[in-house]
Amino acid sequence: MTDTSTSTIASFHLVRYDSARAMRHMAFDRPLLRRAGGLLFWRLLGTGRGRAMSLGADLRRWALFAVWRGEDDLEEFLRTSPIAARWQAEASERWQVRLTPTTSRGLWSGRDPFTASGPPTARDGGAGGPVAVLTRASIRPGRLVGFYRAVPPVDELLRRQDGCLASIGMGEWPLARQATFSLWRDREAVRAFAYRGEAHRRVIEQVRTHDWYAEELFARFIPYASEGTWDGADPLR
């Protein structure tokens, strides 16, 4: 488990358009993101229809997860990037949140997204307030059937979980490279789901026993400065 650098911040942006033609932005936005100042790591992600990594895509809603060198770099992006301007002008709904990384474990495409800006510094937080969690997995091709058979009970558990404020399944590549972003009432709510939810425990056991993932990442954050709406409301307000 890595304690992340105090100077690095992350952001999560969830954008809904009126039409599935928004898919074209996935291609056109990539060169712009590569040139964004202070952007250390980013992934454009399609979203699913369930709370977990379930099958089925919502082609009108897309997400961006980003790690920034500092707050000023994110501010500059939101002020000057044509991507942010399009969100403002064209999105039928949008929500975004700034995230203070606290801990991470694992890699994303061979990288630790949270240590690019300098040596890690220990930090604690989130004990008494909302917590954001990002999970990401690259699923081995031979394990896809078993994985997706195991997902529906976890999706149902998330829907019934009292401490889960919001959650969404995402993918950067159809079926095999999946992620979730979730918001929780506090750290205890995360623990209750992870360790006391039977469906989730069974999936974790199968992941370890059958070696489902070629690569995985778990990261936790303190969410702050949210704005906009996610399915009609800001889950952090």
C-alpha positions as CSV (number, residue, x, y, z in Angstrom):
1,M,0.0,0.0,0.0
2,T,1.4,3.4,-1.1
3,D,0.8,6.6,0.8
4,T,0.5,9.2,-1.9
5,S,2.3,12.6,-2.3
6,T,0.7,15.5,-0.6
7,S,1.1,17.8,-3.6
8,T,-0.7,15.6,-6.1
9,I,-4.5,15.9,-6.5
10,A,-6.9,13.9,-8.6
11,S,-10.2,14.7,-10.2
12,F,-13.2,12.7,-11.5
13,H,-15.5,14.1,-14.1
14,L,-18.8,12.5,-15.1
15,V,-20.4,13.9,-18.2
16,R,-23.7,13.0,-19.9
17,Y,-24.7,14.0,-23.4
18,D,-28.1,13.9,-25.1
19,S,-26.8,11.6,-27.9
20,A,-24.6,8.5,-28.3
21,R,-22.7,10.5,-30.9
22,A,-20.7,11.8,-27.9
23,M,-18.5,8.6,-28.5
24,R,-16.5,10.6,-31.0
25,H,-15.1,12.8,-28.1
26,M,-13.2,9.7,-26.9
27,A,-11.0,10.0,-29.9
28,F,-10.8,13.7,-30.3
29,D,-10.1,14.5,-26.6
30,R,-7.0,12.3,-26.3
31,P,-4.6,14.6,-28.2
32,L,-5.8,17.6,-26.1
33,L,-5.3,15.7,-22.8
34,R,-1.8,14.7,-23.8
35,R,-0.9,18.3,-24.2
36,A,-2.6,19.5,-20.9
37,G,-0.1,21.1,-18.6
38,G,0.5,19.4,-15.2
39,L,-1.6,16.4,-16.1
40,L,0.4,13.4,-14.8
41,F,-2.0,10.6,-15.5
42,W,-5.5,10.3,-17.1
43,R,-8.0,7.9,-18.5
44,L,-11.1,8.5,-20.5
45,L,-13.7,5.9,-19.6
46,G,-17.0,4.7,-20.9
47,T,-19.6,4.0,-18.3
48,G,-21.9,1.0,-17.6
49,R,-25.5,0.8,-16.6
50,G,-24.9,-0.7,-13.2
51,R,-23.1,0.3,-10.1
52,A,-20.4,-2.3,-10.4
53,M,-18.4,-3.7,-13.4
54,S,-21.5,-5.1,-15.1
55,L,-22.1,-5.7,-18.8
56,G,-24.0,-3.0,-20.7
57,A,-22.8,0.4,-21.7
58,D,-24.4,3.9,-21.4
59,L,-23.1,5.4,-24.6
60,R,-24.3,8.9,-23.7
61,R,-22.3,9.2,-20.4
62,W,-18.5,9.3,-20.2
63,A,-15.9,9.8,-17.4
64,L,-12.5,11.3,-17.0
65,F,-10.2,10.3,-14.2
66,A,-7.1,12.5,-13.9
67,V,-4.1,13.1,-11.6
68,W,-2.7,16.6,-11.5
69,R,0.6,18.0,-10.4
70,G,-1.3,20.5,-8.3
71,E,-4.5,22.4,-7.8
72,D,-3.4,25.2,-10.2
73,D,-3.0,22.8,-13.1
74,L,-6.5,21.6,-12.7
75,E,-7.8,25.1,-12.5
76,E,-6.0,26.0,-15.7
77,F,-7.5,23.0,-17.5
78,L,-11.0,23.9,-16.4
79,R,-10.5,27.6,-17.4
80,T,-8.8,27.1,-20.8
81,S,-9.3,23.6,-22.2
82,P,-11.7,23.2,-25.1
83,I,-12.8,19.9,-23.4
84,A,-14.0,21.7,-20.3
85,A,-15.6,24.4,-22.5
86,R,-17.6,21.7,-24.4
87,W,-18.7,20.1,-21.1
88,Q,-20.1,23.5,-20.1
89,A,-21.8,24.1,-23.5
90,E,-23.0,20.7,-24.6
91,A,-23.5,18.3,-21.6
92,S,-27.0,17.6,-20.5
93,E,-25.6,16.8,-17.0
94,R,-22.2,16.9,-15.5
95,W,-20.6,16.3,-12.1
96,Q,-17.0,16.6,-11.0
97,V,-15.1,16.3,-7.8
98,R,-11.6,17.1,-6.6
99,L,-9.8,14.3,-4.7
100,T,-7.0,14.2,-2.2
101,P,-5.3,10.8,-2.7
102,T,-4.7,9.0,0.6
103,T,-3.6,5.5,-0.2
104,S,-3.2,3.3,-3.3
105,R,-2.2,-0.3,-4.0
106,G,-1.4,-1.7,-7.4
107,L,-0.7,-0.4,-10.9
108,W,-2.6,1.0,-13.9
109,S,-1.1,0.1,-17.3
110,G,2.2,-0.6,-15.4
111,R,2.2,2.7,-13.6
112,D,1.4,4.0,-10.1
113,P,-0.6,7.0,-11.1
114,F,-0.1,8.8,-7.8
115,T,3.7,9.0,-7.3
116,A,4.8,10.7,-10.5
117,S,5.2,14.1,-8.8
118,G,7.7,13.2,-6.1
119,P,8.4,11.0,-3.1
120,P,5.4,9.7,-1.2
121,T,4.4,11.4,2.1
122,A,2.3,9.6,4.8
123,R,-1.1,10.9,5.3
124,D,-4.3,9.9,7.1
125,G,-7.8,11.1,6.5
126,G,-11.3,10.3,5.7
127,A,-12.1,8.7,9.1
128,G,-15.0,11.1,9.9
129,G,-16.2,12.2,6.5
130,P,-16.9,11.0,2.9
131,V,-14.5,8.7,1.2
132,A,-14.0,8.1,-2.6
133,V,-12.7,4.7,-3.9
134,L,-11.4,3.9,-7.3
135,T,-10.9,0.2,-8.3
136,R,-9.5,-0.9,-11.6
137,A,-8.8,-4.4,-13.0
138,S,-7.4,-5.9,-16.2
139,I,-9.2,-9.2,-16.4
140,R,-7.5,-12.2,-17.9
141,P,-9.3,-13.3,-21.2
142,G,-9.8,-16.8,-19.9
143,R,-11.5,-15.5,-16.7
144,L,-14.1,-13.1,-18.3
145,V,-17.0,-15.5,-18.1
146,G,-16.4,-16.3,-14.4
147,F,-15.9,-12.6,-13.6
148,Y,-19.1,-11.4,-15.2
149,R,-21.1,-14.2,-13.6
150,A,-19.9,-13.0,-10.2
151,V,-20.8,-9.3,-10.8
152,P,-24.6,-9.1,-10.5
153,P,-24.7,-10.0,-6.8
154,V,-22.1,-7.3,-6.1
155,D,-24.2,-4.8,-8.1
156,E,-27.2,-5.7,-6.0
157,L,-25.2,-5.4,-2.8
158,L,-24.1,-1.9,-3.8
159,R,-27.7,-0.9,-4.4
160,R,-28.7,-2.0,-1.0
161,Q,-25.6,-0.7,0.8
162,D,-26.7,2.1,3.2
163,G,-23.3,3.8,3.3
164,C,-22.7,4.0,-0.4
165,L,-23.6,7.5,-1.6
166,A,-23.0,6.8,-5.3
167,S,-21.2,4.3,-7.5
168,I,-20.6,3.7,-11.2
169,G,-19.0,1.0,-13.3
170,M,-16.6,2.1,-16.1
171,G,-14.4,0.6,-18.8
172,E,-11.4,1.8,-20.8
173,W,-11.6,-1.2,-23.1
174,P,-14.7,-3.4,-23.8
175,L,-15.1,-6.2,-21.2
176,A,-11.5,-6.8,-20.1
177,R,-10.4,-3.5,-18.6
178,Q,-12.9,-2.4,-16.0
179,A,-13.1,0.1,-13.2
180,T,-15.5,1.5,-10.5
181,F,-15.7,4.9,-8.8
182,S,-17.7,5.1,-5.6
183,L,-18.5,7.5,-2.9
184,W,-19.0,6.4,0.7
185,R,-20.4,8.0,3.9
186,D,-17.2,7.3,5.7
187,R,-14.3,4.9,6.0
188,E,-16.4,2.5,8.1
189,A,-18.9,2.2,5.3
190,V,-16.2,1.1,2.9
191,R,-15.0,-1.5,5.4
192,A,-18.5,-2.8,5.9
193,F,-18.9,-3.4,2.2
194,A,-15.5,-4.8,1.7
195,Y,-15.3,-7.3,4.6
196,R,-18.9,-7.9,5.8
197,G,-20.8,-8.1,2.4
198,E,-21.0,-11.8,1.6
199,A,-21.3,-11.3,-2.2
200,H,-18.2,-9.0,-2.3
201,R,-16.2,-11.4,-0.1
202,R,-17.0,-14.3,-2.4
203,V,-15.8,-12.4,-5.5
204,I,-12.5,-11.4,-3.7
205,E,-11.9,-15.1,-2.8
206,Q,-12.5,-16.1,-6.4
207,V,-10.2,-13.4,-7.7
208,R,-7.4,-14.7,-5.6
209,T,-8.1,-18.4,-6.0
210,H,-8.5,-18.3,-9.8
211,D,-6.1,-15.4,-10.6
212,W,-8.7,-13.4,-12.5
213,Y,-6.7,-10.2,-12.8
214,A,-3.6,-9.6,-14.8
215,E,-3.3,-6.2,-13.1
216,E,-5.3,-4.3,-10.5
217,L,-5.4,-1.0,-8.6
218,F,-7.2,0.1,-5.5
219,A,-7.1,3.8,-4.4
220,R,-8.8,5.8,-1.8
221,F,-9.3,9.6,-1.6
222,I,-10.9,12.4,0.4
223,P,-13.4,14.0,-1.9
224,Y,-13.8,17.8,-1.8
225,A,-15.1,20.7,-3.9
226,S,-17.8,18.8,-5.9
227,E,-20.1,20.6,-8.3
228,G,-22.9,19.7,-10.7
229,T,-25.2,16.7,-10.5
230,W,-25.0,13.0,-10.8
231,D,-28.3,11.5,-11.7
232,G,-30.1,14.6,-10.7
233,A,-28.2,15.4,-7.4
234,D,-24.8,16.0,-5.9
235,P,-24.2,12.8,-3.8
236,L,-21.8,14.7,-1.6
237,R,-24.4,17.3,-0.5
